[in-house]
């Protein structure tokens, strides 16, 4: 029986200066919108605050964020594996701050499948979502769009572009997860432009399981 996933991703509301996306000094960032996608659904569910006339708010309120946390917790309790790409280091961190539900976010984060964290614990270095999609032969992000551009676009009222972007991110994550499990292998494009791979004999691991992996040999990085 195929594993049931719920892919999850957020977009932040604060524009972070610089090219390295050093976001921590600029927190709280706020959340402009988010998306979830269940493996038994065709369309992502979009999350954002709404004004009285139904148009998107500048950022999600604490109550909006708490609703998202409750949905993640409920789906996990129903047997879905929450799925992210770098959710441990980013999405759940931001969501915990914005919702005030740190304990629930911590439990979800430890029990969920963060594919990038699995890769990091196995290899000793991270892989970007776009390079992962390319390596797996899957459609990637919209051309010319990135998460760093989302806050300014949202502030300009270009809501649909950002909502389409966050929806595509959860679709990509879902496709990588399912394709990797089917092939029992994860592939990505390296910085040199070559394809590399990581066996997945037991499928994708949760954060708790990834933490138990043997420490990878990274001696070659300083050679």
C-alpha positions, 0 to 999 in steps of 0.5 A: 500500500502506497504511503499517504503524504501531505505535502506542505510549504509556506511563503513568507511576507517579509522581503529579505535583502541580499542574495544569500537569504539570511532570514533569521536577523529579519524575523518575524517574517510573517506568512503570506500564504501556504499550500498543502497537497494530499496524495489522494487529491488532485489540487493543492489547498491554499491557505491565506488570510482574507479581508472582509471582501474576500481578497488576500490579506498582507499576511496570515493572522495568528489564528490563520496560522493556528488553523494550518497547524491544526490541519497538519496535526489532524492529517498526521493523526489520520495516518498521513506523513507530512512532507516538506523540502527543508521544512525542519529548518524553515517552514515549521520554524516560521509556522511555530513563531507565527502560530504560537503553537510551538509544541504542536509544530515541534511534534509535527516537525520531528515526525514528518518527512523532510526530504532535504534533511534526509539527504543532508543526514545521508550525504553531509550537504543539502540539495536544492529543490530545483536540482532535485526535480531536474535530477528526477526528470520532473517539472521544476519551478516556474521560470524566473520565479523564486521564493525570495521574490514572493514577498515583494510580489505579494506586497504588490498585490500579485497574489495569483502568481505567488499562490501558483508558485506555492502550489507548484512547490507542493506538487514538486515535493509530492512528485519527488517523494512518490517517484523516489519511493517507486524507484527506490532512489533519489537523483539530483543534478550536482553543481558540476552539472552531473547527475548523482544518486542516493539509494532509498532502500526503505523509502524516505525517512522521517526527521526522527529516523534521519537523525539516527543515520550514521554520520556521513564521511565529509572529509573530501570537502576539505581535501 
